[in-house]
Amino acid sequence: MPDEKTIAFYDSAADRYAQLTHKGEADAHLQAFMALLPAGGQVLDLGCGPAKASALMRDAGFAPDPVDASTGMITLANEAYDIGARLLTFDQIDMVAAYDGVWANFSLLHAPRDALPRHLAAIATALRSKGILHIGMKTGEGELRDKIDRKYTFVTVPELQGLLEAAGFAVIGVEEGREMGCAGTVDPFVVMRGRKVA
C-alpha cells in the first residue's frame, strides 16, 4: 500500500510540484529513453505526477499511459493535458506484455525497500520482449522521511543495478548527479536504463 503521508503531500501540493517540475522540452534522460523505443511505442508512465513527461512523449508520437497513486496529481495531469491519467498504485501493476517502455522517474523511491524486487518483477512482466525501463532513484542507504513528510528508500548504484538484473534487465545506461527537489535539499541520484533480456 502507498504511504499515506507521502500521498497526502502530493494530493495537497500538486500545483506547487507541477511548477517545480515543469519543463518546456524533454530533458536528456527522457530523450535517451525515447530514442530506445520503437516508433509509436506504448509507455507506462509510472508515478506520472503532473504528467509532463507523458505529454512530451505524446507530442513525440508515443502512446503514454500515465498512472499515479495521488488523486491530486491525476486531476492536475488531466486538467493540464487531457491525457487520460488514471489512479494506479505500484501494487496494482498486473499488465502482461503491454508496453514497449516503462518510465519510472523518481517514483519507486517511495516504495519500501523490501517491495522493490516485487515491483520490478511486475514491471518486467508488463514490458514486451526487449522493452526499456527508465528508473530514477535517490542514492544513499536506508529509509527516512524528508522534512515535508515524504517517505524515501535510498539505494546505492550497485544495489540498484543488482535489483534490475535480478528482475531480468540488462543495464544499458547509468547516469549520476545531484538535484534540488521539493524539500529544498540538493540530493544525489542515479538514473538507470535497462532492457528486458527476454
C-alpha positions in Angstrom: 0.0 0.0 0.0 1.2 3.6 -0.7 2.5 5.5 2.3 -0.4 7.7 3.4 1.7 10.8 4.4 3.6 10.7 1.1 0.4 10.6 -0.9 -1.2 13.3 1.2 1.7 15.6 0.3 1.3 15.0 -3.4 -2.5 15.4 -3.1 -2.2 18.8 -1.4 0.8 20.2 -3.2 0.1 19.1 -6.8 0.2 22.7 -8.2 3.4 23.5 -6.5 5.0 20.3 -7.6 3.9 20.8 -11.2 5.6 24.3 -11.2 8.8 22.8 -9.8 8.9 20.0 -12.4 7.6 22.0 -15.4 9.9 21.9 -18.4 9.1 23.0 -21.9 11.0 20.3 -23.6 12.3 16.8 -22.9 15.5 16.6 -20.8 18.4 14.4 -21.7 17.1 11.5 -19.7 13.7 11.5 -21.4 15.4 12.0 -24.8 17.7 9.0 -24.2 14.7 6.9 -23.1 12.6 7.8 -26.1 15.5 7.1 -28.5 15.4 3.5 -27.4 11.7 3.0 -28.1 10.0 1.8 -31.3 8.1 4.4 -33.3 4.7 4.9 -31.7 5.6 2.7 -28.7 3.3 2.3 -25.7 4.8 3.6 -22.5 3.7 3.2 -18.8 4.4 6.5 -17.0 4.6 5.0 -13.5 4.1 7.7 -10.9 3.4 10.2 -13.5 2.9 13.2 -11.2 1.6 16.1 -13.3 2.3 14.0 -16.4 4.6 16.5 -18.2 6.8 13.6 -19.4 3.7 11.8 -20.8 2.7 15.0 -22.6 6.1 15.3 -24.1 6.1 11.6 -25.1 2.7 12.0 -26.7 4.0 15.1 -28.7 6.9 12.9 -29.9 4.5 10.3 -31.3 4.4 7.7 -28.5 1.4 6.4 -26.6 1.8 7.1 -22.9 -0.3 5.5 -20.2 0.2 7.9 -17.2 -0.7 6.5 -13.7 -0.2 7.7 -10.2 -1.3 6.9 -6.7 -2.2 10.5 -6.0 -5.7 11.7 -6.9 -4.4 15.3 -6.8 -1.8 14.6 -9.4 -4.2 12.7 -11.6 -6.6 15.6 -11.6 -3.9 18.1 -12.3 -2.5 16.0 -15.2 -5.8 15.6 -16.9 -6.8 19.3 -16.4 -3.4 20.3 -17.9 -3.0 17.8 -20.7 -6.3 15.9 -21.2 -4.1 12.8 -21.2 -6.1 10.0 -19.7 -4.1 9.8 -16.5 -5.6 7.3 -14.0 -5.2 6.1 -10.5 -2.9 3.1 -10.0 -0.5 2.0 -7.3 2.7 0.0 -7.6 0.9 -3.0 -6.1 -1.7 -2.9 -8.9 0.8 -3.4 -11.8 -0.6 -6.6 -13.3 -0.3 -6.0 -17.1 1.4 -8.6 -19.3 3.5 -7.6 -22.3 1.5 -4.4 -22.6 4.3 -1.8 -23.0 7.4 -1.1 -25.0 8.7 1.1 -22.2 8.2 2.0 -18.6 9.2 5.5 -17.3 9.6 5.2 -13.5 11.2 8.6 -12.9 11.8 9.1 -9.2 8.6 7.3 -8.2 9.7 3.9 -7.0 11.9 5.7 -4.4 8.7 6.0 -2.4 8.3 2.1 -2.2 9.6 0.2 0.7 12.9 -1.5 0.1 11.6 -5.0 0.5 8.9 -4.3 -2.1 11.3 -3.2 -4.8 12.1 -6.7 -6.2 8.4 -7.4 -6.5 7.6 -4.1 -8.2 10.5 -4.5 -10.6 9.4 -8.1 -11.5 5.9 -6.8 -12.2 7.3 -4.1 -14.4 9.3 -6.7 -16.3 6.2 -8.7 -16.8 4.3 -5.6 -18.1 7.0 -5.0 -20.7 7.2 -6.7 -24.1 10.3 -8.5 -25.2 13.3 -6.2 -25.2 11.3 -3.5 -23.5 13.0 -0.5 -21.9 12.9 0.6 -18.3 14.0 4.0 -17.1 14.3 4.3 -13.3 15.4 7.3 -11.2 16.2 6.9 -7.5 18.0 8.9 -4.9 21.3 7.4 -3.8 22.3 6.5 -0.3 21.4 4.0 2.3 18.3 3.3 4.5 14.8 4.7 4.5 13.6 8.0 6.0 11.1 10.8 5.8 12.1 14.2 4.5 11.1 17.5 6.1 7.8 17.5 4.2 6.9 14.0 5.4 7.6 12.0 2.2 9.0 8.5 2.8 12.0 7.5 0.8 14.0 4.4 0.1 17.6 5.2 -0.8 19.8 2.8 -2.9 23.4 2.5 -3.9 24.3 2.3 -7.6 25.5 -1.3 -7.3 22.3 -2.2 -5.3 20.0 -0.8 -8.0 21.9 -2.5 -10.8 21.6 -5.8 -8.9 17.9 -5.3 -8.5 17.4 -4.6 -12.2 19.5 -7.6 -13.2 17.6 -9.9 -10.8 14.3 -8.7 -12.4 15.5 -9.7 -15.8 17.0 -6.5 -17.2 20.4 -5.8 -18.8 21.6 -2.3 -17.6 22.4 -0.3 -20.7 22.8 3.2 -19.2 23.8 4.8 -15.9 24.0 8.5 -15.0 24.6 10.0 -11.6 24.1 13.6 -10.5 22.7 15.9 -7.8 19.5 17.9 -8.0 17.2 20.0 -5.8 13.8 18.7 -5.1 10.5 19.8 -3.4 12.0 19.6 0.1 14.6 22.2 -0.9 17.6 19.9 -0.4 20.2 19.0 -3.1 20.4 15.2 -3.1 22.5 12.7 -5.1 20.6 10.5 -7.6 21.1 7.8 -10.1 19.2 7.2 -13.4 19.4 3.8 -15.0 18.1 2.4 -18.2 17.5 -1.3 -18.6 16.5 -3.5 -21.4 14.4 -6.6 -20.7 16.5 -9.6 -21.5 13.8 -12.0 -22.6 
